[in-house]
Amino acid sequence: MDRDYENLLPKVLVAMFPEAKKRQAVIETLSAYGRESFHREQHRVHLGILKLVWTEPEKLEAYAELACIDYRDLLCAAEYPLSSRRFGLREKNAEIYRKLQIQESTEYDAWLQQILLA
């Protein structure tokens, strides 16, 4: 599913952090990622950080730091927690790999709905 990360990010921020002061602090932490020319897909990565922070709020700075080191690791943890841990599965069993990807996408979308409908 194609997601409009740029549109979703501010909505998720407001939903997760309704208090403006706290939200601004989170935005400042997130802004560590996006300062360098090699930082790709800023909105997607920020949303990935928020997804991981949903269950581990104390790790906001650690996830922001991880994104700055290698955003792909962050996206694997946030968007592909099942399939990214199964090295070689795509080649060995494409059907199982595809099912895991569908499950991951469904879970991500369910998380978004839970946040935005709360």
N, CA, C and O atoms as a MOPAC input file, in Angstrom:
PM7 MOZYME 1SCF
protein

 N      0.83800 1    -1.18500 1     0.00000 1
 C      0.00000 1     0.00000 1     0.00000 1
 C      0.88000 1     1.24400 1     0.00000 1
 O      1.85400 1     1.33900 1     0.74700 1
 N      0.52000 1     2.17600 1    -0.83900 1
 C      1.23600 1     3.44300 1    -0.85900 1
 C      0.71000 1     4.31700 1     0.26900 1
 O     -0.49700 1     4.47100 1     0.45800 1
 N      1.64100 1     4.87600 1     1.00300 1
 C      1.26500 1     5.74300 1     2.12200 1
 C      1.79500 1     7.15100 1     1.86400 1
 O      2.90700 1     7.32400 1     1.36400 1
 N      1.00700 1     8.13200 1     2.20300 1
 C      1.42100 1     9.52800 1     2.09500 1
 C      2.05500 1     9.92700 1     3.42800 1
 O      1.40500 1    10.51800 1     4.29000 1
 N      3.33500 1     9.59100 1     3.57600 1
 C      4.02700 1     9.79800 1     4.84500 1
 C      4.05100 1    11.27100 1     5.25000 1
 O      3.92700 1    11.59800 1     6.43000 1
 N      4.21000 1    12.14500 1     4.28000 1
 C      4.25500 1    13.57800 1     4.58900 1
 C      2.94100 1    14.05400 1     5.19900 1
 O      2.94200 1    14.88400 1     6.10800 1
 N      1.83100 1    13.53700 1     4.71000 1
 C      0.51300 1    13.88700 1     5.23300 1
 C      0.23000 1    13.19900 1     6.56600 1
 O     -0.37600 1    13.78800 1     7.46200 1
 N      0.67000 1    11.95100 1     6.68900 1
 C      0.40300 1    11.17900 1     7.90300 1
 C      1.20200 1    11.65900 1     9.11200 1
 O      0.69100 1    11.66100 1    10.23200 1
 N      2.44000 1    12.06100 1     8.89300 1
 C      3.33100 1    12.40100 1    10.00200 1
 C      2.73900 1    13.43000 1    10.96200 1
 O      2.68000 1    13.15100 1    12.16000 1
 N      2.29800 1    14.59700 1    10.50700 1
 C      1.76100 1    15.56400 1    11.47600 1
 C      0.51900 1    15.06600 1    12.21100 1
 O      0.30900 1    15.40300 1    13.37600 1
 N     -0.29800 1    14.27100 1    11.54000 1
 C     -1.50100 1    13.73500 1    12.18000 1
 C     -1.12600 1    12.75400 1    13.29200 1
 O     -1.71900 1    12.77100 1    14.37000 1
 N     -0.14500 1    11.90800 1    13.02100 1
 C      0.30400 1    10.94500 1    14.02400 1
 C      0.95800 1    11.66500 1    15.19100 1
 O      0.75400 1    11.29100 1    16.34600 1
 N      1.73900 1    12.68900 1    14.90000 1
 C      2.38000 1    13.46100 1    15.97300 1
 C      1.34100 1    14.06600 1    16.91000 1
 O      1.47500 1    13.97500 1    18.13000 1
 N      0.32400 1    14.67300 1    16.35500 1
 C     -0.72900 1    15.28600 1    17.17200 1
 C     -1.48200 1    14.22300 1    17.97000 1
 O     -1.79600 1    14.42600 1    19.14300 1
 N     -1.76600 1    13.09500 1    17.33300 1
 C     -2.50200 1    12.02800 1    18.01400 1
 C     -1.68800 1    11.42200 1    19.15900 1
 O     -2.22300 1    11.13900 1    20.23100 1
 N     -0.39700 1    11.22800 1    18.91900 1
 C      0.43800 1    10.60700 1    19.94700 1
 C      0.85200 1    11.58600 1    21.04100 1
 O      1.02400 1    11.20500 1    22.19800 1
 N      1.00800 1    12.84100 1    20.66200 1
 C      1.49600 1    13.85400 1    21.59800 1
 C      0.58700 1    15.08500 1    21.53300 1
 O      0.95400 1    16.10300 1    20.94700 1
 N     -0.59300 1    14.98500 1    22.13600 1
 C     -1.55400 1    16.08900 1    22.05400 1
 C     -1.06700 1    17.37300 1    22.73700 1
 O     -1.47800 1    18.47400 1    22.37000 1
 N     -0.19900 1    17.22100 1    23.71700 1
 C      0.34200 1    18.39600 1    24.39700 1
 C      1.42200 1    19.02700 1    23.51500 1
 O      2.40700 1    18.37800 1    23.16100 1
 N      1.22400 1    20.29400 1    23.16800 1
 C      2.10900 1    20.98600 1    22.21800 1
 C      3.56900 1    20.99700 1    22.66300 1
 O      4.46800 1    20.82800 1    21.83900 1
 N      3.80800 1    21.18900 1    23.93200 1
 C      5.17700 1    21.26200 1    24.43300 1
 C      5.90400 1    19.92400 1    24.26000 1
 O      7.05300 1    19.88900 1    23.81900 1
 N      5.23500 1    18.84100 1    24.60700 1
 C      5.81600 1    17.51300 1    24.45200 1
 C      6.02200 1    17.19200 1    22.97100 1
 O      7.05300 1    16.64400 1    22.58000 1
 N      5.02000 1    17.54300 1    22.15200 1
 C      5.11200 1    17.29000 1    20.71700 1
 C      6.30400 1    18.02700 1    20.11700 1
 O      7.01600 1    17.47700 1    19.27600 1
 N      6.52400 1    19.26000 1    20.54100 1
 C      7.65300 1    20.03300 1    20.02100 1
 C      8.97900 1    19.39300 1    20.42000 1
 O      9.92500 1    19.38300 1    19.63300 1
 N      9.05100 1    18.87000 1    21.61500 1
 C     10.27600 1    18.17800 1    22.05900 1
 C     10.52800 1    16.94100 1    21.21000 1
 O     11.67000 1    16.65500 1    20.85100 1
 N      9.47000 1    16.21000 1    20.89000 1
 C      9.59700 1    15.02400 1    20.04000 1
 C     10.05000 1    15.43500 1    18.63800 1
 O     10.92600 1    14.79500 1    18.05600 1
 N      9.46500 1    16.48300 1    18.10500 1
 C      9.84800 1    16.97700 1    16.77700 1
 C     11.31800 1    17.36700 1    16.75400 1
 O     12.01800 1    17.09500 1    15.77900 1
 N     11.78000 1    17.99100 1    17.80000 1
 C     13.19800 1    18.36700 1    17.87700 1
 C     14.09500 1    17.13600 1    17.87000 1
 O     15.14400 1    17.13200 1    17.22500 1
 N     13.68700 1    16.10000 1    18.58200 1
 C     14.46600 1    14.85500 1    18.58600 1
 C     14.43500 1    14.21300 1    17.20500 1
 O     15.46600 1    13.76400 1    16.70500 1
 N     13.26400 1    14.16700 1    16.59100 1
 C     13.14600 1    13.58900 1    15.25000 1
 C     13.98500 1    14.34400 1    14.22400 1
 O     14.48500 1    13.75300 1    13.26600 1
 N     14.13700 1    15.64300 1    14.42700 1
 C     14.84000 1    16.46600 1    13.43400 1
 C     16.32800 1    16.14500 1    13.32700 1
 O     17.01000 1    16.64300 1    12.43100 1
 N     16.82900 1    15.31900 1    14.23300 1
 C     18.22600 1    14.87200 1    14.08800 1
 C     18.38300 1    14.12300 1    12.76800 1
 O     19.44000 1    14.17500 1    12.13900 1
 N     17.32300 1    13.42700 1    12.35400 1
 C     17.34200 1    12.74600 1    11.06600 1
 C     16.72300 1    13.68000 1    10.02900 1
 O     15.58800 1    14.13400 1    10.17100 1
 N     17.49700 1    13.95100 1     8.99200 1
 C     17.02400 1    14.83100 1     7.92500 1
 C     17.95300 1    16.00500 1     7.69800 1
 O     17.74100 1    16.80000 1     6.78300 1
 N     18.97100 1    16.12000 1     8.51600 1
 C     19.91200 1    17.24000 1     8.41300 1
 C     20.99500 1    17.02100 1     7.35800 1
 O     21.57700 1    17.97600 1     6.84400 1
 N     21.25100 1    15.78000 1     7.04900 1
 C     22.34000 1    15.44800 1     6.12500 1
 C     21.79000 1    15.14100 1     4.73500 1
 O     20.65300 1    14.69200 1     4.59200 1
 N     22.59400 1    15.38400 1     3.73400 1
 C     22.15900 1    15.15100 1     2.35000 1
 C     21.87900 1    13.67600 1     2.07900 1
 O     21.09100 1    13.34700 1     1.19200 1
 N     22.51300 1    12.79300 1     2.83000 1
 C     22.30300 1    11.36200 1     2.61400 1
 C     21.12200 1    10.80600 1     3.41300 1
 O     20.82900 1     9.61400 1     3.31900 1
 N     20.45800 1    11.62400 1     4.17600 1
 C     19.25900 1    11.19500 1     4.89900 1
 C     18.09300 1    11.16600 1     3.91500 1
 O     17.66400 1    12.20500 1     3.41100 1
 N     17.59600 1     9.98600 1     3.65500 1
 C     16.53200 1     9.77500 1     2.67900 1
 C     15.17200 1     9.62900 1     3.36900 1
 O     15.08400 1     9.26500 1     4.54100 1
 N     14.13700 1     9.92000 1     2.61800 1
 C     12.75200 1     9.67200 1     3.02800 1
 C     12.46500 1    10.12200 1     4.46400 1
 O     12.04300 1     9.32600 1     5.30200 1
 N     12.69700 1    11.38000 1     4.72500 1
 C     12.60100 1    11.93400 1     6.07600 1
 C     11.25500 1    11.65200 1     6.74300 1
 O     11.22500 1    11.19400 1     7.88500 1
 N     10.16200 1    11.91100 1     6.06800 1
 C      8.84600 1    11.71900 1     6.68600 1
 C      8.58800 1    10.24400 1     6.99600 1
 O      8.03900 1     9.90900 1     8.04500 1
 N      8.98300 1     9.38500 1     6.09100 1
 C      8.80800 1     7.94700 1     6.30300 1
 C      9.62300 1     7.46300 1     7.49100 1
 O      9.13700 1     6.68200 1     8.30900 1
 N     10.85100 1     7.92300 1     7.58500 1
 C     11.71400 1     7.52000 1     8.69400 1
 C     11.17800 1     8.06800 1    10.01100 1
 O     11.15700 1     7.35200 1    11.01200 1
 N     10.74700 1     9.31700 1    10.02500 1
 C     10.17800 1     9.89200 1    11.24700 1
 C      8.95500 1     9.10800 1    11.69300 1
 O      8.77700 1     8.85900 1    12.88500 1
 N      8.11600 1     8.72000 1    10.75000 1
 C      6.93200 1     7.93600 1    11.10100 1
 C      7.34200 1     6.55600 1    11.61300 1
 O      6.71800 1     6.01900 1    12.52800 1
 N      8.37700 1     5.99200 1    11.02700 1
 C      8.89600 1     4.71000 1    11.51400 1
 C      9.38900 1     4.81200 1    12.94500 1
 O      9.15800 1     3.91200 1    13.75300 1
 N     10.06200 1     5.89600 1    13.25700 1
 C     10.51700 1     6.11700 1    14.63400 1
 C      9.31300 1     6.17100 1    15.57000 1
 O      9.32000 1     5.56000 1    16.63900 1
 N      8.28800 1     6.90000 1    15.16200 1
 C      7.09300 1     7.01500 1    16.00300 1
 C      6.40500 1     5.66500 1    16.18900 1
 O      5.88500 1     5.37600 1    17.26700 1
 N      6.40000 1     4.84700 1    15.15400 1
 C      5.79500 1     3.52500 1    15.28800 1
 C      6.53000 1     2.70700 1    16.35100 1
 O      5.89900 1     2.04000 1    17.17100 1
 N      7.84600 1     2.75900 1    16.33400 1
 C      8.62400 1     2.01600 1    17.31900 1
 C      8.48700 1     2.61700 1    18.71800 1
 O      8.47900 1     1.89300 1    19.71400 1
 N      8.38300 1     3.90900 1    18.78200 1
 C      8.24300 1     4.61700 1    20.06300 1
 C      6.88800 1     4.33100 1    20.70000 1
 O      6.73900 1     4.44100 1    21.91700 1
 N      5.90000 1     3.96600 1    19.88700 1
 C      4.56200 1     3.66500 1    20.40200 1
 C      4.62400 1     2.62200 1    21.51500 1
 O      3.90500 1     2.73100 1    22.50900 1
 N      5.47700 1     1.61600 1    21.35500 1
 C      5.58400 1     0.56500 1    22.36800 1
 C      6.78600 1     0.75700 1    23.28600 1
 O      6.86500 1     0.12400 1    24.33900 1
 N      7.71700 1     1.62000 1    22.90100 1
 C      8.91800 1     1.85400 1    23.70300 1
 C      9.24300 1     3.35100 1    23.74700 1
 O     10.24900 1     3.77700 1    23.17900 1
 N      8.40700 1     4.15300 1    24.41200 1
 C      8.58400 1     5.60900 1    24.38000 1
 C      9.93100 1     6.08600 1    24.91000 1
 O     10.42100 1     7.14500 1    24.51800 1
 N     10.52100 1     5.30500 1    25.79800 1
 C     11.79900 1     5.70900 1    26.37900 1
 C     12.95200 1     5.60300 1    25.38400 1
 O     14.06200 1     6.05100 1    25.67500 1
 N     12.70500 1     5.02100 1    24.22600 1
 C     13.76200 1     4.81000 1    23.23800 1
 C     13.73500 1     5.81400 1    22.08200 1
 O     14.35100 1     5.57300 1    21.04400 1
 N     13.04000 1     6.91800 1    22.24900 1
 C     12.94300 1     7.91700 1    21.17800 1
 C     14.31900 1     8.34900 1    20.67900 1
 O     14.58100 1     8.31600 1    19.47600 1
 N     15.17900 1     8.74500 1    21.57600 1
 C     16.50000 1     9.21200 1    21.15800 1
 C     17.32400 1     8.09500 1    20.52600 1
 O     18.05700 1     8.33400 1    19.56500 1
 N     17.21300 1     6.89400 1    21.04900 1
 C     17.96400 1     5.76500 1    20.49100 1
 C     17.50200 1     5.46400 1    19.06800 1
 O     18.33000 1     5.19200 1    18.19900 1
 N     16.19700 1     5.50900 1    18.81900 1
 C     15.69900 1     5.24800 1    17.47000 1
 C     16.08900 1     6.37200 1    16.51500 1
 O     16.41300 1     6.11400 1    15.35600 1
 N     16.06200 1     7.60600 1    16.98700 1
 C     16.49500 1     8.72400 1    16.14700 1
 C     17.97900 1     8.57300 1    15.79500 1
 O     18.38800 1     8.84900 1    14.66700 1
 N     18.76400 1     8.13800 1    16.75500 1
 C     20.19200 1     7.91200 1    16.51200 1
 C     20.39900 1     6.76400 1    15.52400 1
 O     21.23800 1     6.85800 1    14.62800 1
 N     19.64200 1     5.69200 1    15.68600 1
 C     19.73100 1     4.56900 1    14.75400 1
 C     19.42700 1     5.03400 1    13.33200 1
 O     20.12700 1     4.66200 1    12.39000 1
 N     18.39700 1     5.83600 1    13.18200 1
 C     18.02700 1     6.34500 1    11.85500 1
 C     19.18000 1     7.13900 1    11.24100 1
 O     19.44600 1     7.02800 1    10.04400 1
 N     19.85700 1     7.92900 1    12.05500 1
 C     20.97600 1     8.73200 1    11.56000 1
 C     22.15600 1     7.86500 1    11.14000 1
 O     22.90000 1     8.21900 1    10.22500 1
 N     22.32000 1     6.74300 1    11.80300 1
 C     23.42100 1     5.83200 1    11.47000 1
 C     23.09400 1     5.06100 1    10.19400 1
 O     23.90300 1     5.01900 1     9.26700 1
 N     21.90700 1     4.45300 1    10.14600 1
 C     21.46500 1     3.72200 1     8.95100 1
 C     19.94600 1     3.63100 1     8.97000 1
 O     19.36500 1     2.79900 1     9.66700 1
 N     19.32600 1     4.49200 1     8.19900 1
 C     17.86700 1     4.56100 1     8.19200 1
 C     17.22500 1     3.24700 1     7.75800 1
 O     16.07800 1     2.97300 1     8.11100 1
 N     17.95500 1     2.43300 1     6.99200 1
 C     17.39400 1     1.16200 1     6.53300 1
 C     17.15200 1     0.21700 1     7.70600 1
 O     16.16300 1    -0.51700 1     7.71900 1
 N     18.04700 1     0.23200 1     8.68600 1
 C     17.83400 1    -0.59500 1     9.88200 1
 C     16.57500 1    -0.16200 1    10.62800 1
 O     15.80300 1    -0.99200 1    11.10900 1
 N     16.38500 1     1.14600 1    10.71200 1
 C     15.19600 1     1.67200 1    11.37700 1
 C     13.93200 1     1.24600 1    10.63200 1
 O     12.96500 1     0.80200 1    11.25000 1
 N     13.93900 1     1.38200 1     9.30500 1
 C     12.76000 1     1.00800 1     8.52200 1
 C     12.48400 1    -0.49400 1     8.59800 1
 O     11.32600 1    -0.91100 1     8.61200 1
 N     13.52800 1    -1.29600 1     8.64600 1
 C     13.32400 1    -2.74700 1     8.80400 1
 C     12.60400 1    -3.04100 1    10.11200 1
 O     11.67500 1    -3.84800 1    10.14400 1
 N     13.02400 1    -2.39600 1    11.17900 1
 C     12.39600 1    -2.62500 1    12.48400 1
 C     10.95800 1    -2.12200 1    12.51300 1
 O     10.09300 1    -2.75700 1    13.11700 1
 N     10.69700 1    -1.00000 1    11.87300 1
 C      9.36700 1    -0.39500 1    11.92200 1
 C      8.39100 1    -0.99600 1    10.91300 1
 O      7.22600 1    -1.23200 1    11.23500 1
 N      8.86400 1    -1.24000 1     9.70400 1
 C      7.95900 1    -1.65000 1     8.63400 1
 C      8.05600 1    -3.12400 1     8.25900 1
 O      7.08800 1    -3.70600 1     7.76900 1
 N      9.21200 1    -3.72600 1     8.48600 1
 C      9.43500 1    -5.10300 1     8.04500 1
 C      9.98900 1    -5.97800 1     9.16700 1
 O     11.00200 1    -6.65000 1     8.97300 1
 N      9.35800 1    -5.98400 1    10.31900 1
 C      9.92600 1    -6.71300 1    11.45800 1
 C      9.93200 1    -8.23400 1    11.28100 1
 O     10.69200 1    -8.93000 1    11.95500 1
 N      9.11000 1    -8.74200 1    10.40100 1
 C      9.04500 1   -10.19200 1    10.18900 1
 C      9.94500 1   -10.63600 1     9.03700 1
 O     10.77000 1   -11.53500 1     9.19900 1
 N      9.78700 1   -10.01400 1     7.89600 1
 C     10.52000 1   -10.45600 1     6.71100 1
 C     11.98500 1   -10.06000 1     6.71800 1
 O     12.81000 1   -10.76000 1     6.13000 1
 N     12.32700 1    -8.96300 1     7.36400 1
 C     13.72400 1    -8.51400 1     7.34100 1
 C     14.63600 1    -9.40300 1     8.18100 1
 O     15.85600 1    -9.36400 1     8.01700 1
 N     14.07800 1   -10.18100 1     9.05300 1
 C     14.87300 1   -11.07000 1     9.91000 1
 C     15.05600 1   -12.46000 1     9.29700 1
 O     15.69900 1   -13.32600 1     9.89100 1
 N     14.50800 1   -12.65900 1     8.15000 1
 C     14.54300 1   -13.97300 1     7.50700 1
 C     15.40900 1   -13.90300 1     6.25700 1
 O     14.89700 1   -13.91000 1     5.13800 1
 N     16.70200 1   -13.83600 1     6.44900 1
 C     17.63700 1   -13.69900 1     5.34300 1
 C     17.52600 1   -14.87800 1     4.37900 1
 O     17.56000 1   -16.04000 1     4.78500 1
 N     17.39400 1   -14.55400 1     3.11000 1
 C     17.32000 1   -15.57700 1     2.07700 1
 C     15.93700 1   -16.16900 1     1.87100 1
 O     15.75300 1   -17.00300 1     0.98500 1
 N     14.96100 1   -15.75700 1     2.66800 1
 C     13.62800 1   -16.34200 1     2.55100 1
 C     12.99400 1   -16.03000 1     1.19700 1
 O     12.31400 1   -16.87700 1     0.61800 1
 N     13.21500 1   -14.83400 1     0.70100 1
 C     12.62400 1   -14.44900 1    -0.58500 1
 C     13.01900 1   -15.44600 1    -1.67300 1
 O     12.19400 1   -15.84300 1    -2.49600 1
 N     14.27600 1   -15.83900 1    -1.66600 1
 C     14.76000 1   -16.78300 1    -2.67200 1
 C     14.32200 1   -18.21900 1    -2.36800 1
 O     14.01900 1   -18.98700 1    -3.28100 1
 N     14.28900 1   -18.57200 1    -1.09300 1
 C     13.96100 1   -19.95400 1    -0.70800 1
 C     12.47500 1   -20.25300 1    -0.81000 1
 O     12.07900 1   -21.32700 1    -1.26100 1
 N     11.64900 1   -19.28900 1    -0.38700 1
 C     10.20900 1   -19.52600 1    -0.39200 1
 C      9.49100 1   -18.19000 1    -0.59300 1
 O      9.09600 1   -17.52300 1     0.36200 1
 N      9.33800 1   -17.82800 1    -1.85200 1
 C      8.74600 1   -16.53500 1    -2.20300 1
 C      7.32500 1   -16.37100 1    -1.66900 1
 O      6.91700 1   -15.26200 1    -1.32500 1
 N      6.57300 1   -17.45900 1    -1.59800 1
 C      5.18600 1   -17.38100 1    -1.12600 1
 C      5.11900 1   -17.02000 1     0.35700 1
 O      4.32500 1   -16.16400 1     0.74800 1
 N      5.92400 1   -17.64900 1     1.16600 1
 C      5.95900 1   -17.31500 1     2.59800 1
 C      6.43600 1   -15.87900 1     2.78400 1
 O      5.88900 1   -15.14500 1     3.60700 1
 N      7.44100 1   -15.48000 1     2.03200 1
 C      7.95400 1   -14.11600 1     2.11000 1
 C      6.85400 1   -13.10900 1     1.76900 1
 O      6.69300 1   -12.10300 1     2.46000 1
 N      6.09800 1   -13.38400 1     0.70200 1
 C      5.00700 1   -12.49500 1     0.29700 1
 C      3.94400 1   -12.40700 1     1.39100 1
 O      3.41700 1   -11.32700 1     1.65600 1
 N      3.63000 1   -13.52200 1     2.02000 1
 C      2.63500 1   -13.52500 1     3.10200 1
 C      3.11000 1   -12.70200 1     4.29600 1
 O      2.32100 1   -12.00200 1     4.93000 1
 N      4.39700 1   -12.79200 1     4.59400 1
 C      4.94000 1   -11.98400 1     5.68600 1
 C      4.84100 1   -10.49800 1     5.35800 1
 O      4.51300 1    -9.68900 1     6.22500 1
 N      5.12300 1   -10.14300 1     4.11800 1
 C      5.02500 1    -8.74300 1     3.71500 1
 C      3.59300 1    -8.22800 1     3.81200 1
 O      3.36600 1    -7.09200 1     4.22800 1
 N      2.64300 1    -9.05000 1     3.43500 1
 C      1.24000 1    -8.65700 1     3.55500 1
 C      0.87500 1    -8.46700 1     5.02600 1
 O      0.20200 1    -7.49900 1     5.37900 1
 N      1.31000 1    -9.37500 1     5.87100 1
 C      1.04300 1    -9.26900 1     7.29800 1
 C      1.66600 1    -7.99200 1     7.87000 1
 O      1.03600 1    -7.29400 1     8.66400 1
 N      2.89600 1    -7.69100 1     7.46800 1
 C      3.57300 1    -6.47700 1     7.95300 1
 C      2.82800 1    -5.22200 1     7.53100 1
 O      2.64900 1    -4.30200 1     8.32900 1
 N      2.40000 1    -5.18400 1     6.29800 1
 C      1.66700 1    -4.02200 1     5.80000 1
 C      0.33300 1    -3.86200 1     6.52800 1
 O     -0.06800 1    -2.75000 1     6.87300 1
 N     -0.34100 1    -4.97500 1     6.75500 1
 C     -1.61100 1    -4.95400 1     7.47400 1
 C     -1.41800 1    -4.45500 1     8.90400 1
 O     -2.20200 1    -3.64200 1     9.39400 1
 N     -0.39100 1    -4.93600 1     9.56000 1
 C     -0.10500 1    -4.51100 1    10.93100 1
 C      0.26400 1    -3.02900 1    10.99600 1
 O     -0.14400 1    -2.33000 1    11.92300 1
 N      1.02600 1    -2.55100 1    10.02600 1
 C      1.39700 1    -1.13600 1     9.99300 1
 C      0.14400 1    -0.27500 1     9.81600 1
 O     -0.04000 1     0.72200 1    10.51400 1
 N     -0.70700 1    -0.67200 1     8.87600 1
 C     -1.93700 1     0.08200 1     8.64300 1
 C     -2.85900 1     0.03800 1     9.86100 1
 O     -3.52900 1     1.02600 1    10.16300 1
 N     -2.90000 1    -1.08600 1    10.55500 1
 C     -3.71100 1    -1.19100 1    11.76900 1
 C     -3.17200 1    -0.25100 1    12.84700 1
 O     -3.94100 1     0.38500 1    13.56800 1
 N     -1.84600 1    -0.16900 1    12.95200 1
 C     -1.23600 1     0.76600 1    13.91000 1
 C     -1.64500 1     2.19400 1    13.56800 1
 O     -2.04100 1     2.95300 1    14.45200 1
 N     -1.55200 1     2.56300 1    12.29700 1
 C     -1.94500 1     3.91700 1    11.88800 1
 C     -3.40200 1     4.19500 1    12.24300 1
 O     -3.72300 1     5.26100 1    12.76800 1
 N     -4.27700 1     3.24600 1    11.95800 1
 C     -5.68600 1     3.43300 1    12.28200 1
 C     -5.89500 1     3.57500 1    13.78600 1
 O     -6.67300 1     4.41900 1    14.23000 1
 N     -5.21000 1     2.76200 1    14.56200 1
 C     -5.34200 1     2.83700 1    16.00200 1
 C     -4.93600 1     4.21400 1    16.51300 1
 O     -5.61000 1     4.78900 1    17.36700 1
 N     -3.85000 1     4.73400 1    15.99600 1
 C     -3.36100 1     6.05200 1    16.41200 1
 C     -4.32800 1     7.14800 1    15.98400 1
 O     -4.71000 1     7.99700 1    16.78900 1
 N     -4.71400 1     7.12500 1    14.73900 1
 C     -5.49400 1     8.21700 1    14.18300 1
 C     -6.95200 1     8.20000 1    14.61900 1
 O     -7.61900 1     9.23400 1    14.57200 1
 N     -7.45300 1     7.05600 1    15.03800 1
 C     -8.84400 1     6.98200 1    15.48000 1
 C     -9.00000 1     7.09300 1    16.99900 1
 O    -10.11600 1     7.11500 1    17.51900 1
 N     -7.87100 1     7.16100 1    17.69900 1
 C     -7.93300 1     7.23800 1    19.15800 1
 C     -8.47700 1     8.56200 1    19.63200 1
 O     -8.59300 1     8.78600 1    20.83700 1

